[in-house]
Amino acid sequence: MTTVAVLADIHGALPALEAVLGEADVQAADVVVLAGDIASGPQPVQTLDLLSSLGERVVWVRGNADRELVEMVRGTFVGEPPDAVSPWAAEQLRADQVELLAGLPLTVTIGDALFCHATPRDDIEMVLVDSPISRWAQVFTGLPDEIRTVVCGHTHMPYARQVDRRQVVNAGSVGMPYGAPGPTWALLSQNGVQLRYTPLDADKAADRVVSESTFPGREEWVAEYLLHTYSDTEALEAFRPRAEG
């Protein structure tokens, strides 16, 4: 069986990404799947360059934030930006990085596992760990029977559960974890699915982002996402209205 490390929602947080990439099991994995929302954060260029340097072992999947960065660069984004950092991040990207993000697929299938950002049919659709089976049936409409595992991100909270004989895995978030502090990711191997956590010195990571990023709001960003962690209760309450379908 192919061993797959799944990294979701990096959000341009380079110190957190470097910590996860330093994990022995990530380095030994046959494939590293990036499950979307890769660059929208305080260090977008450096994050994409580091991941690109890993070569063909990395499999890229589009997240809503990746799509939105491209739309902002190309002037097709509609509505208010989702946060303060995304318009700034879009301005930093090189032309080759914009093309990279523009070409990312919505899903990737490896064996009997499908990898996506939010759901197999949409990059922003919200489903939660406690969403009812009826909601899961909606978002899995048309999914081939041979897909036995669906791996996603988007909500920044790791979990693994069964949904009508399929396994659903959320890899959590490398750069902006909710529920518990520190980067989270997932490992799929012959031993099954493991939800993993990587220790991170939040103070040192915050200092690096502040010193290395030029994002004007970087101090506020690290205060909210590196030095503070939203609880799972807070996140679920905020997401629930969007998850009801």
C-alpha positions as CSV (number, residue, x, y, z in Angstrom):
1,M,0.0,0.0,0.0
2,T,1.1,3.5,-0.8
3,T,1.9,5.5,2.4
4,V,0.3,9.0,2.2
5,A,0.9,12.0,4.4
6,V,-1.9,14.5,4.2
7,L,-1.3,18.2,4.9
8,A,-4.3,20.5,4.8
9,D,-4.8,24.2,5.4
10,I,-1.2,25.3,5.6
11,H,-2.3,28.9,5.1
12,G,1.1,30.3,4.3
13,A,2.5,29.5,7.8
14,L,6.0,28.5,7.0
15,P,7.4,27.6,10.4
16,A,4.5,25.2,11.0
17,L,5.0,23.7,7.5
18,E,8.7,23.2,8.1
19,A,8.0,21.4,11.4
20,V,5.6,19.0,9.8
21,L,7.9,18.3,6.8
22,G,10.6,17.5,9.4
23,E,8.6,14.6,10.8
24,A,10.2,11.2,10.0
25,D,6.9,9.7,8.8
26,V,6.3,12.6,6.4
27,Q,9.8,12.3,5.0
28,A,9.3,8.6,4.5
29,A,5.8,8.8,3.0
30,D,5.5,7.7,-0.7
31,V,3.2,10.7,-1.4
32,V,2.5,14.0,0.4
33,V,-1.0,15.2,-0.5
34,L,-1.7,18.9,0.0
35,A,-5.4,19.1,0.7
36,G,-6.0,22.7,-0.2
37,D,-5.7,26.2,1.3
38,I,-2.0,26.2,0.9
39,A,-0.7,29.7,0.4
40,S,-3.3,32.2,1.8
41,G,-1.4,33.5,4.8
42,P,1.6,35.6,5.9
43,Q,4.3,33.7,3.9
44,P,2.7,32.6,0.6
45,V,5.7,32.8,-1.7
46,Q,8.0,31.0,0.6
47,T,5.4,28.3,1.4
48,L,4.8,27.5,-2.3
49,D,8.5,27.5,-3.1
50,L,9.3,25.1,-0.3
51,L,6.5,22.7,-1.4
52,S,7.5,23.0,-5.1
53,S,11.0,22.0,-4.2
54,L,9.8,18.6,-3.0
55,G,9.1,17.6,-6.6
56,E,6.8,14.9,-7.9
57,R,6.3,13.3,-4.4
58,V,3.8,16.1,-3.7
59,V,0.3,15.9,-5.0
60,W,-1.6,19.2,-5.0
61,V,-5.4,19.7,-4.4
62,R,-7.3,22.9,-4.7
63,G,-8.8,24.6,-1.7
64,N,-11.2,27.6,-1.8
65,A,-8.5,29.9,-0.6
66,D,-6.2,28.8,-3.5
67,R,-9.0,29.5,-6.0
68,E,-9.7,32.9,-4.3
69,L,-6.1,34.0,-4.6
70,V,-6.1,33.3,-8.3
71,E,-9.4,35.2,-8.7
72,M,-8.0,38.2,-6.8
73,V,-4.9,38.3,-9.0
74,R,-7.0,38.0,-12.2
75,G,-9.7,40.5,-11.0
76,T,-12.6,38.0,-11.1
77,F,-13.1,37.7,-7.3
78,V,-16.7,38.7,-6.3
79,G,-17.7,40.0,-2.9
80,E,-15.7,40.9,0.1
81,P,-12.4,39.2,0.8
82,P,-12.7,36.5,3.5
83,D,-10.0,38.0,5.6
84,A,-7.3,40.7,5.6
85,V,-4.4,38.5,4.6
86,S,-5.7,37.0,1.3
87,P,-5.7,40.2,-0.8
88,W,-2.2,40.9,0.4
89,A,-1.1,37.3,-0.3
90,A,-2.5,37.4,-3.8
91,E,-0.4,40.5,-4.5
92,Q,2.8,38.7,-3.5
93,L,2.5,35.7,-5.8
94,R,4.7,35.4,-8.8
95,A,3.1,34.6,-12.2
96,D,4.3,31.0,-12.1
97,Q,2.8,30.5,-8.7
98,V,-0.6,31.9,-9.8
99,E,-0.5,29.4,-12.7
100,L,0.3,26.6,-10.3
101,L,-2.7,27.4,-8.1
102,A,-4.9,27.9,-11.1
103,G,-4.2,24.4,-12.4
104,L,-4.9,22.5,-9.2
105,P,-7.6,19.8,-9.3
106,L,-10.7,19.7,-7.1
107,T,-10.0,16.1,-6.2
108,V,-7.2,13.4,-6.5
109,T,-7.7,9.7,-6.2
110,I,-5.0,7.3,-5.0
111,G,-6.1,3.7,-4.8
112,D,-9.5,3.6,-3.1
113,A,-9.0,7.0,-1.4
114,L,-10.3,10.3,-2.6
115,F,-8.6,13.5,-1.4
116,C,-10.3,16.9,-1.5
117,H,-10.4,20.1,0.4
118,A,-14.0,20.5,1.6
119,T,-16.1,17.9,-0.2
120,P,-15.7,15.8,-3.3
121,R,-18.0,18.1,-5.2
122,D,-17.1,21.6,-4.0
123,D,-14.1,23.4,-2.5
124,I,-16.0,25.5,0.1
125,E,-18.9,23.3,1.1
126,M,-19.0,22.7,4.9
127,V,-19.5,19.3,6.6
128,L,-18.7,18.7,10.2
129,V,-17.7,15.7,12.3
130,D,-21.2,15.6,13.8
131,S,-23.1,16.3,10.6
132,P,-26.0,13.8,10.1
133,I,-25.7,10.9,7.6
134,S,-28.3,12.6,5.5
135,R,-26.0,15.6,5.0
136,W,-23.1,13.3,4.2
137,A,-25.3,11.5,1.6
138,Q,-25.9,14.9,-0.1
139,V,-22.2,15.7,-0.5
140,F,-21.3,12.2,-1.5
141,T,-23.9,12.1,-4.3
142,G,-22.4,10.5,-7.4
143,L,-19.2,9.3,-5.6
144,P,-18.1,6.0,-7.1
145,D,-18.7,2.9,-5.0
146,E,-15.0,2.0,-5.2
147,I,-14.1,5.1,-3.2
148,R,-13.9,3.7,0.4
149,T,-12.0,6.6,2.1
150,V,-12.5,10.3,1.7
151,V,-9.9,12.6,3.1
152,C,-10.5,16.4,3.5
153,G,-9.6,19.5,5.4
154,H,-11.3,22.9,5.3
155,T,-12.7,23.0,8.9
156,H,-9.2,22.9,10.5
157,M,-10.3,20.2,13.0
158,P,-9.0,16.6,12.7
159,Y,-11.3,13.7,13.0
160,A,-12.0,10.2,11.6
161,R,-15.5,8.7,11.4
162,Q,-17.6,6.2,9.4
163,V,-20.2,7.3,7.0
164,D,-22.3,4.4,5.5
165,R,-19.4,2.0,5.2
166,R,-17.0,4.7,4.1
167,Q,-14.2,6.2,6.2
168,V,-14.1,10.0,6.3
169,V,-10.9,11.6,7.5
170,N,-10.2,15.3,8.2
171,A,-6.5,16.0,8.4
172,G,-7.0,19.1,10.5
173,S,-4.7,22.1,9.7
174,V,-1.0,22.7,9.6
175,G,-1.1,26.5,9.8
176,M,-4.3,27.4,11.6
177,P,-5.4,24.5,13.8
178,Y,-8.7,24.7,15.7
179,G,-9.5,22.6,18.8
180,A,-5.9,22.1,20.1
181,P,-2.7,24.0,19.5
182,G,-0.1,22.9,17.1
183,P,0.0,21.6,13.5
184,T,-2.2,18.5,12.7
185,W,-2.0,16.2,9.7
186,A,-2.9,12.6,8.8
187,L,-1.0,9.5,7.8
188,L,-2.6,6.7,5.7
189,S,-0.7,3.5,5.6
190,Q,-1.1,-0.3,5.8
191,N,-1.7,0.3,9.5
192,G,-4.8,2.4,8.7
193,V,-5.4,6.1,9.4
194,Q,-3.5,8.0,12.0
195,L,-4.3,11.5,13.0
196,R,-1.0,13.1,13.9
197,Y,0.2,16.2,15.8
198,T,3.5,18.0,15.5
199,P,5.0,19.9,18.4
200,L,5.7,23.6,17.6
201,D,7.2,26.3,19.7
202,A,4.5,28.9,19.1
203,D,6.5,31.8,20.4
204,K,9.4,31.1,18.2
205,A,7.1,30.5,15.2
206,A,5.4,33.8,15.8
207,D,8.7,35.6,16.1
208,R,9.7,34.2,12.7
209,V,6.6,35.1,11.0
210,V,6.8,38.7,12.3
211,S,10.4,39.0,11.3
212,E,10.2,37.3,7.9
213,S,6.8,38.3,6.6
214,T,6.0,41.8,5.2
215,F,2.2,41.4,5.7
216,P,1.2,44.6,7.5
217,G,-1.2,42.7,9.9
218,R,1.3,39.9,10.7
219,E,1.4,40.7,14.4
220,E,-2.4,40.4,14.7
221,W,-2.3,37.3,12.5
222,V,0.2,35.4,14.8
223,A,-1.7,36.6,17.9
224,E,-4.9,35.0,16.5
225,Y,-3.6,31.8,14.9
226,L,-0.2,30.9,16.4
227,L,-0.4,32.3,19.9
228,H,-4.1,31.5,20.4
229,T,-6.2,28.5,19.4
230,Y,-9.9,28.6,18.8
231,S,-11.6,25.7,20.6
232,D,-13.5,23.0,18.8
233,T,-16.7,24.3,20.5
234,E,-16.1,27.8,19.1
235,A,-15.3,26.6,15.7
236,L,-18.2,24.2,15.4
237,E,-20.6,26.9,16.6
238,A,-19.3,29.3,14.0
239,F,-19.4,26.7,11.2
240,R,-22.7,25.1,12.0
241,P,-24.9,27.5,10.0
242,R,-22.9,26.9,6.9
243,A,-22.9,23.1,7.4
244,E,-26.7,22.6,7.4
245,G,-27.0,22.5,3.6
